Amino acid sequence: MTSQTTIDKTGPEDGSPTDVSPRPATGLRGHPWFTLITVAVGVMMVALDGTIVAIANPAIAKDLHASFSDVQWITNAYFLALAVALITAGKLGDRFGHRQTFLIGVTGFALASGAIGLSDSIPMVVTFRVLQGLFGALLMPAALGLLRATFPAEKLNMAIGIWGMVIGASTAAGPILGGVLVQHVNWQSVFFINVPVGLLALLLGTLILLDHRAENAPRSFDLLGIALLSGAMFCLVWALIKAPTWGWGDGRTWGFIGASALLFVVFAWWETRVAEPLIPLTLFRSVPLSAGVVLMVMMAIAFMGGLFFVTFYLQNVHGLSPVDAGLHLLPLTGMMIVGSPLAGFAITKLGPRIPLAGGMTLTAVAMYGMSTLKADTGSATMSIWFALLGLGLAPVMVGATEVIVGNAPMALSGVAGGLQQAAMQIGGSLGTAVLGAVMASKVDSDLAGNWTGAGLPPLTPTQLDQASQAVQVGVAPVTKQMPPAIIAKVTDVAHDTFISGMSLASLVAAGVAAVAILVALLTRRGVNAEAGAGVGHI
């Protein structure tokens, strides 16, 4: 089945719209709200896989006889491929059309998921996880590009609000759904579930999506730019992934960070020389767009980094099962679901500046509140802070996305979508790595004193290092041979030390969120938003 194509004309110099004359959508084809439903189904798979697999990792390790390092690769391979490919994938959408890249993305993602479920070795699982990440990178920027092209400016924020709601809900629902599937079916079902979802997205996309292309869309590829940017992103994300293992003082960590910085500099230089650059650096002359990218990074640092420790707190300190831990996070999920469309409405009426600054304020308060959690904190108190965090994140997820995509020319909507997603991935990796280092440093400095203060037998340096690694994830380093009284003391020391580290990490996250309030004040409504569709069916 062939698709209609609309041509959106934008000025070649600054990307500002000069004439928007899309062909009116008829029936299902190009219907804005059905387009939103279609891209939401596809995006849901990618967001869900970011967290659902973590619950399946222990079962995968047991079934395939995998080491801890092998299991880490199951997660890292996916995020690494996703982060490296996002901007290039967005450029592919700008060149060949977002409908095509979205359909290829959902098809490849579903097939790779099915292949993982059929895999009988860790190398096979990791290989197909890489493919999952690459195909996921194709469909995420394409989804934003389709929304930008389909919705008129006055409805775009609401659409992005619902889109952000789907991402937030899917990310938070991952541990719950994963726990149910692993517990009652098997680990393979975590991946097989993507096959029917992908088929549904493919069917809907074939019937509904209308291809929009800007008249001045790129006609060639900046291959050297792609190689330089991919190398820079790889080195940066790789350093962040390996830093907790290597250590922040290790030469390998800083070697990769240095290589990443050098490649980014060379990339920036090259982009000023090539006729059709991968990312025109003039894009960043827009202060609101640049602020939106920075804001997305800072939001992800606070959110992903803070949430990383909360899962350990719920499971290892409070002793909850993965499913119960997921249920305790429902206030966060619920507020993101409720708050995202409301944030879209507020941003449409007020512009992004006030909602974004307000959202980061609530996020900072919530992270400060989470720094006060104790080993015996009740569910009601936890729920207050989780709900406040979800309510704060919703306008930031929606508003920063609109600021980035809306301030980019229509011809670069895919690249802008890739920037938005890449910023979120880098922020999440940075948050986990940096806040993880804060946690590790605090635990290392406090554990020996807390251990001795509790009257426990002294530990050798090797034993102390092993105990510290366990405590960093909230696990008490006890053995079955220990007397019950000693087990109780060790558990108290481990949990108190873990909470002191989590509290400091949460305070750092709150500080990042507080600085982000100032960044939010630099944003404004997308000046190129009118380059989107102005069709009926709204």
Salt bridges, closest charged atoms under 4 A:
ASP8 OD2 - HIS212 ND1 3.92
ASP49 OD2 - ARG129 NH1 3.32
ASP94 OD1 - HIS98 NE2 3.20
ASP211 OD2 - ARG213 NE 2.88
ASP250 OD1 - ARG252 NE 3.02
ASP446 OD2 - LYS442 NZ 3.23
